[in-house]
Amino acid sequence: MTNQVITPETLQQAVEAVQPIIEQASDKLWHLAEVSMEEVKSAEYLLALLQDQGFKIISTGTAGIPTAFVAEWGSGEPKLGVLLEYDALPGLGNEAVSCKQPRKDGTTSGHGCGHNLIGSASLGTALALKQAMTEHNISGTLRAGIWLRCRRKPRR
């Protein structure tokens, strides 16, 4: 383990390097707009993306929730978990315009709370930390996923 410190500039560069992935994920999650506990395509997309970025999928169907998962990269201490929250809300589907306009594809759920942004920013956090840790030979374990959920059914 190294005692090397990651500077804010190093992290800024790491975030800039993964910015295209963050933006693509945000757009994809916005278009999928799947409500809580039904994010099948969103979870599949994020799992594939994390695997492509070198994360190992260590759990699916986590805590008995079919769409919950945990992906891991690295080893040792410290261990850091990043929550990817990306569920949409029913009744908030809208075209990508600044006024209320139903989506042309008929999707009625949407990201009025910005979970597509939260999820993609969290994904970017995990990927940027991985990059900085790799470049600076810093040990530790990163876990990314969605595993903390209430067990209530989504509102309709």
PEFEN-V590778 format. One record per helix or strand of 3 or more residues. SS is the DSSP state (alpha for helix, beta for strand). FROM is the first residue (numbers start at 0). LEN is the number of residues. If there is no record, write none. Layout:
ss->SS from->FROM len->LEN
ss->SS from->FROM len->LEN
//
This chain:
ss->alpha from->7 len->25
ss->alpha from->39 len->13
ss->beta from->55 len->5
ss->alpha from->61 len->3
ss->beta from->68 len->7
ss->beta from->78 len->5
ss->alpha from->114 len->21
ss->beta from->139 len->7
//
